[in-house]
């Protein structure tokens, strides 16, 4: 076994968690970022027996650090360390920190657009290539991206969404050129920040969830013409099962007529109370009682079976929406 000063910080933290015990370790881990928790947990899984000498040394180091007087010092490093222990996405954190010096490794891109009004941004993007539009939209928070998309023509929106779902990493030099071009069109450009290599499908789905349902259906239909599989995947990511909370009562009643009870029980098992109540409130008292009894008897639900049941119900719900027999309340409605 290596000496304490030869052990990586992650492994040292893993050993400390084991020595402190499950309860204390759990409280400590709850204050760390999920990524850090994941690394420490993986390291714990790989640990074998810990020699007494090493255990004693690491515990002593921990208590020395815990009792060390705190130095009150600010600066960029202090701000970065503070933000690292919050759930705030790194892309947002970078907006509050000074940009890195030019020439440093890391792809710096354009989000001079983060502070521009949606109307201004939509105008700046009017004549841009769909790939550029997609790149910009993926760097905005979902609600703002939805507002910008809503101001575009139907053709430009469809092209942008298709590109968003398939966007690949772009060379930093190209991004800088795009940023410079767009900055000239904006009256109040914001600071340049780095982009995260986030999944385009996930971010596109988040943007579409902020848009009007009619616009979403139109754009998904356009994506389907080009790539049916991708359209289906995106549709399932946009139309999640918990969206049934947004359905009007008449639509729920129509849905109840088209779904078998056993399928609905399976789909709602262990779901949040509000969603269950959404359906029970649209059943008669007798039918609701029978439904509850059947749900109580159901046990050992496989995740795949539950997911299949939820997908079946959402497929029926979307067909009813297409026929105007079911209405989803807009997410941004009061």
VOGU-3710 file (C-alpha; in Angstrom, 3 decimals, decimal comma):
1> xxxxxxxxxx> 0,000/0,000/0,000  1,278/3,475/-0,900  2,055/6,149/1,663  -0,719/8,759/2,173  1,149/11,418/0,175  1,334/9,036/-2,802  -2,390/8,320/-2,903  -4,699/10,259/-5,201  -7,159/12,667/-3,523  -10,111/10,574/-4,740
11> xxxxxxxxxx> -8,722/7,361/-3,266  -7,846/9,142/-0,035  -11,419/10,472/0,154  -12,766/6,961/-0,485  -10,682/5,534/2,369  -11,859/8,325/4,648  -15,517/7,576/3,814  -15,006/3,922/4,794  -13,284/4,882/8,039  -15,981/7,383/9,031
21> xxxxxxxxxx> -18,782/4,875/8,552  -21,925/4,897/6,409  -23,914/7,559/8,318  -21,174/10,178/8,554  -19,982/9,449/5,022  -23,507/9,849/3,693  -23,846/13,280/5,302  -20,537/14,403/3,829  -21,313/13,078/0,355  -24,697/14,842/0,321
31> xxxxxxxxxx> -22,804/18,155/0,211  -20,664/17,215/-2,795  -21,396/17,409/-6,531  -22,844/14,231/-8,003  -19,845/13,730/-10,268  -17,507/13,824/-7,256  -19,763/11,437/-5,343  -19,665/9,067/-8,302  -15,868/9,066/-8,440  -15,533/8,481/-4,703
41> xxxxxxxxxx> -18,151/5,700/-4,733  -16,381/3,939/-7,590  -13,108/4,149/-5,682  -14,730/2,727/-2,534  -15,907/-0,257/-4,589  -12,307/-1,005/-5,568  -10,854/-0,782/-2,064  -9,549/-3,847/-0,285  -8,419/-4,131/3,340  -7,011/-0,848/4,654
51> xxxxxxxxxx> -3,792/-1,199/6,718  -4,044/0,225/10,252  -1,089/2,553/9,723  -2,600/4,071/6,587  -6,006/4,390/8,231  -4,496/6,220/11,203  -2,521/8,572/8,964  -5,537/9,529/6,835  -7,745/10,095/9,887  -5,092/12,327/11,449
61> xxxxxxxxxx> -4,804/14,335/8,243  -8,577/14,723/8,098  -8,857/15,982/11,677  -5,928/18,371/11,238  -7,615/19,890/8,186  -10,985/19,995/9,937  -9,515/21,928/12,873  -7,296/24,220/10,792  -8,260/27,909/11,220  -10,158/29,141/8,183
71> xxxxxxxxxx> -8,449/31,799/6,095  -10,717/34,499/4,761  -9,563/35,050/1,237  -11,513/35,650/-1,921  -10,502/35,662/-5,562  -11,350/33,688/-8,687  -10,120/30,391/-7,235  -12,281/30,845/-4,144  -15,324/31,630/-6,280  -14,682/28,642/-8,522
81> xxxxxxxxxx> -14,248/26,320/-5,522  -17,465/27,611/-3,987  -19,457/27,055/-7,182  -17,968/23,578/-7,622  -19,984/22,449/-4,595  -23,321/23,593/-5,994  -25,658/21,863/-8,467  -25,460/24,887/-10,809  -24,402/23,785/-14,336  -20,840/24,708/-15,291
91> xxxxxxxxxx> -22,088/26,544/-18,382  -23,982/28,947/-16,120  -21,148/29,208/-13,603  -18,785/30,430/-16,313  -21,029/33,437/-16,944  -20,126/34,734/-13,490  -16,394/34,053/-13,610  -13,718/35,979/-15,564  -13,010/34,445/-18,952  -9,779/32,482/-19,404
101> xxxxxxxxxx> -6,863/34,315/-21,056  -6,734/34,020/-24,825  -4,656/31,177/-26,192  -5,394/28,789/-23,316  -6,490/25,306/-24,167  -10,259/24,931/-23,968  -12,702/25,740/-26,597  -13,988/29,242/-25,994  -17,121/30,053/-27,903  -19,586/32,571/-28,437
111> xxxxxxxxxx> -22,427/32,999/-26,159  -22,303/36,745/-26,565  -25,949/36,132/-27,125  -26,948/35,115/-23,641  -27,972/38,636/-22,644  -29,515/39,734/-25,955  -33,308/40,012/-26,138  -35,040/37,152/-28,018  -36,269/39,580/-30,693  -32,747/40,930/-31,234
121> xxxxxxxxxx> -31,258/37,479/-31,329  -33,880/36,146/-33,720  -33,117/39,009/-36,100  -29,367/38,411/-35,861  -29,876/34,750/-36,771  -32,362/35,365/-39,600  -29,826/34,897/-42,417  -27,495/32,456/-40,676  -26,884/28,856/-41,743  -29,122/26,337/-39,864
131> xxxxxxxxxx> -25,985/24,816/-38,308  -25,066/28,188/-36,804  -28,615/28,737/-35,565  -28,609/25,295/-33,926  -25,274/25,987/-32,272  -26,521/29,241/-30,799  -29,802/27,776/-29,556  -28,057/24,893/-27,814  -26,019/27,423/-25,829  -29,085/29,257/-24,515
141> xxxxxxxxxx> -31,152/28,160/-21,570  -34,234/26,211/-22,815  -36,877/28,873/-22,148  -34,975/31,580/-24,019  -34,150/29,223/-26,882  -37,860/28,421/-27,157  -38,715/32,132/-27,347  -36,148/32,669/-30,102  -37,399/29,655/-32,058  -40,945/30,922/-31,739
151> xxxxxxxxxx> -39,983/34,152/-33,520  -38,498/32,325/-36,520  -40,227/31,222/-39,684  -41,584/27,676/-39,748  -38,936/26,617/-42,268  -36,068/28,052/-40,224  -37,397/26,459/-37,029  -37,655/23,017/-38,600  -34,155/23,236/-40,060  -32,734/24,409/-36,729
161> xxxxxxxxxx> -34,366/21,612/-34,692  -33,102/18,951/-37,090  -29,562/20,330/-36,789  -29,824/20,623/-32,999  -30,527/16,920/-32,580  -27,460/15,927/-34,583  -24,948/18,662/-33,808  -21,385/17,418/-33,409  -18,512/19,189/-31,583  -17,322/22,203/-33,568
171> xxxxxxxxxx> -13,769/23,495/-33,897  -13,080/26,376/-31,504  -11,648/28,574/-34,254  -14,862/28,319/-36,254  -16,879/29,198/-33,168  -14,807/32,316/-32,593  -15,470/33,419/-36,158  -19,195/32,837/-35,724  -19,121/34,745/-32,436  -17,368/37,711/-34,012
181> xxxxxxxxxx> -19,861/37,789/-36,871  -22,882/37,688/-34,604  -21,460/40,208/-32,150  -21,420/42,816/-34,891  -25,191/42,417/-35,211  -25,974/42,681/-31,516  -26,114/45,995/-29,699  -25,354/44,597/-26,246  -23,155/41,491/-26,518  -22,417/39,524/-23,363
191> xxxxxxxxxx> -19,165/37,886/-22,327  -17,786/34,967/-24,294  -17,994/31,688/-22,419  -17,161/28,057/-22,998  -19,728/25,562/-24,168  -20,380/22,209/-22,605  -20,339/19,114/-24,780  -23,893/18,271/-23,763  -26,124/15,860/-25,596  -27,921/17,647/-28,438
201> xxxxxxxxxx> -31,045/15,507/-28,180  -31,471/16,215/-24,469  -31,047/19,966/-24,902  -33,333/20,019/-27,942  -36,034/18,193/-25,977  -35,702/20,722/-23,142  -36,180/23,575/-25,615  -39,224/21,971/-27,261  -40,858/21,419/-23,878  -40,906/25,188/-23,476
211> xxxxxxxxxx> -42,705/25,777/-26,782  -46,354/25,797/-27,827  -47,714/22,289/-28,392  -48,832/23,060/-31,953  -45,334/24,242/-32,863  -43,781/21,161/-31,265  -45,984/18,803/-33,307  -45,100/20,657/-36,490  -41,356/20,529/-35,863  -41,398/16,870/-34,857
221> xxxxxxxxxx> -43,294/16,076/-38,046  -40,591/17,826/-40,060  -37,829/15,903/-38,264  -39,753/12,681/-38,940  -39,609/13,301/-42,700  -35,816/13,298/-42,537  -35,126/10,802/-39,735  -38,133/8,824/-38,370  -36,094/7,076/-35,655  -34,647/10,313/-34,336
231> xxxxxxxxxx> -38,086/11,937/-34,412  -39,549/9,090/-32,365  -36,744/9,306/-29,799  -37,134/13,069/-29,542  -40,932/12,742/-29,263  -40,574/10,382/-26,292  -38,109/12,751/-24,598  -40,437/15,723/-25,066  -43,648/13,904/-24,138  -42,750/12,420/-20,780
241> xxxxxxxxxx> -45,305/10,467/-18,734  -45,521/13,139/-16,033  -46,868/15,533/-18,680  -50,248/13,859/-18,163  -50,554/16,196/-15,182  -51,079/18,944/-17,783  -53,985/17,180/-19,506  -57,522/18,564/-19,168  -60,145/16,423/-17,396  -62,032/15,685/-20,605
251> xxxxxxxxxx> -58,809/14,394/-22,134  -58,136/12,155/-19,115  -61,641/10,721/-19,439  -61,034/9,978/-23,119  -57,719/8,372/-22,213  -59,378/6,170/-19,583  -61,725/4,833/-22,260  -58,842/3,799/-24,484  -56,448/2,275/-21,940  -56,852/-1,083/-20,199
261> xxxxxxxxxx> -57,019/-0,846/-16,427  -54,124/-3,242/-15,876  -51,930/-1,127/-18,170  -52,830/2,046/-16,288  -52,232/0,418/-12,891  -48,814/-0,771/-14,018  -47,892/2,665/-15,406  -48,986/4,536/-12,275  -47,451/2,171/-9,718  -45,192/4,196/-7,379
271> xxxxxxxxxx> -45,697/7,379/-9,387  -46,232/10,681/-7,574  -49,550/11,087/-5,756  -50,647/14,056/-7,879  -50,487/11,996/-11,067  -52,455/9,123/-9,543  -55,058/11,535/-8,234  -55,341/13,078/-11,706  -56,799/9,791/-12,954  -58,750/8,775/-9,833
281> xxxxxxxxxx> -60,573/12,105/-9,762  -61,973/11,289/-13,201  -63,311/7,875/-12,122  -66,458/7,092/-10,201  -66,014/6,473/-6,482  -66,560/2,741/-6,967  -64,171/2,498/-9,928  -61,532/4,529/-8,049  -61,783/2,167/-5,071  -61,339/-0,896/-7,281
291> xxxxxxxxxx> -58,391/0,788/-8,981  -56,678/1,429/-5,638  -57,224/-2,177/-4,568  -55,724/-3,517/-7,777  -52,719/-1,235/-7,357  -52,174/-2,402/-3,774  -52,075/-6,033/-4,891  -49,541/-5,259/-7,612  -45,944/-5,853/-6,552  -42,511/-6,539/-8,037
301> xxxxxxxxxx> -43,029/-4,267/-11,036  -40,211/-4,542/-13,561  -38,911/-1,191/-14,811  -39,127/-2,323/-18,442  -42,776/-3,371/-18,033  -43,679/-0,107/-16,346  -41,908/1,922/-19,030  -43,673/-0,024/-21,783  -47,039/0,658/-20,143  -46,273/4,371/-19,863
311> xxxxxxxxxx> -45,159/4,523/-23,491  -48,376/2,807/-24,599  -50,468/5,341/-22,691  -48,518/8,310/-24,032  -48,933/7,018/-27,595  -52,698/6,925/-27,109  -52,642/10,372/-25,470  -50,767/11,884/-28,420  -53,245/10,345/-30,878  -56,111/11,862/-28,878
321> xxxxxxxxxx> -54,314/15,213/-28,897  -53,964/15,001/-32,668  -57,740/14,469/-32,906  -58,404/17,387/-30,517  -59,923/15,026/-27,936  -57,217/15,726/-25,382  -55,458/18,990/-24,544  -52,130/19,513/-22,803  -52,023/22,759/-20,871  -49,011/24,820/-21,929
331> xxxx> -46,177/24,558/-19,380  -45,812/28,316/-19,138  -49,524/28,846/-18,587  -50,580/30,113/-15,213
//
